[in-house]
Amino acid sequence: MAPSSNLVRHVASATFLNEVTGAAGVSADKLAAALHITKSELAIAAGLSRDAVSKATRSHSVTTQSRLREMSEIINRVIPWAGSVLAAYAWYRSQSLPSFGDATAEELVRQGQGAKIRAYLSRIAAGGFA
């Protein structure tokens, strides 16, 4: 008996967070590799400087870890709906959200408003309206 697609998606999303997170928090190297992007592209997508994701001392700062955590958690929440990590990342970067003046999740995270996106996704998951 084949596993249901929902189970496969749930496992994929759990695997994603395990893949990008280590003892010291979210690894910029692992997150960039999982998304098939460069660290420069990761910095832009998270609203950080290139140094924030390249230099070890800066990559462990509260601000850097907060943004990388928000980004990875949002992508993780979308994987079951999008069907894959890369499709969830595409959603993160390009899907305009009417509830936020048509801003994308990426734009909101770059502005430090990732918590609003996580709350939005929680409302949708609970059956609420966007």
N, C-alpha and C positions, 0 to 999 in steps of 0.2 A: 504494500500500500504506500503510495507516494505521499510525502508531507504536503499539507495544504500550502497554498501560496502565502497566506497570512503568516503561518509559522515560519516559512523561509524568510520572509521580509523582516519579521521580528528578530530572527537570529542574525540576519544581515545587519540590522541596526545595532544590536548588542555587540556584534563583532566589530563594527565601526568604532564605537567608543573605546573598546578594549585595544584596538589597533593603534589609536592615536594618543592614548593616555598612558602615562607611566607613573612611577613613584613621585616624580617631581612635577606632575601636572600634565597638561597637554604639550606634546612635543611638536614644535613647528616643523621639524624635519619629517616626522611621521604623518602629520596632517597634510603637508604639501604633497608627500608621496601618495597618500590615499586619494587625494583629489586630482592627481596628475598635473600639478601646477608647480611653478617655481616658488621659492620663498619670497621673491619680490612680488609675485602675484598674490601670494597669501597675505602679505603685509597690506596690500591695497584692499583686498577683500575684507580684511578685519579692521581696517582703518588704523593701521599701525605704521610706524616707520620701518624701513628695511632693517635698520640696526636692531629694532625690537625683536625681530624674529631670527636674526643672524648671530647676534652676540649672546653668548651663554648667560652673562650676568643680567642682560636686559630681558632675555626670553623667560626668565623666572620671576620677573617683577609682577606685582599684583595687577597692574593695568594690563600688561601683555597677557597674562594668564586668564584674566577676566574676559578679554575680548576673544581669545582663542577658545575658551570654554563655551562662551555664548555661541560662537560660530559653529563649533562642533556639536553642541547640544541641539541647535536649531536644525542643522543638517540631519542629525540622528533622528529627530522627531518626524522629519519629512520622508525619510527613506521608505517606510511602509506604504505611503501614499504614492510616492514617485516611482518606486520599483527598484531603484538602485542608488548607490552612493553618488554616482556622477549625475544622474537625473535630479537627485535632491540638491546637489550643488548648483545645477543649472537653475532650478527653482529659486534657490537662495539669491542667485545673482540677477535673475531677470524677471521674476513674476511680480508685477505691480500689485500692490495690496490696497484696494479701495478704502479700507478702514484707516489707512495711514496716508491719505492723500496721494495714492498711487505710488508711494515710495516702495522700494524693494526691501527685503530683509537685509540684504547687504548694506544698503544705504542707512538703514536704521541702526545696524550694529556699528557701522563706522561713526555714527553720531553718538554712540554710547547708550542706545536705547534697545539693546538686545532683550532685556527683561520684558519689554512690551510685546515683542514677537513671541517669546515663550508663552506669555499669558494668552495671547491671541491663538496660538496653536493649541493650548490647553482647552480653550473655549470651543474650538472647532472639534477637537477630539471628544469632548463631552456632548457633542451634538448641538452646540450653539451656532449662532450665525456669525459670519465673518463681519 
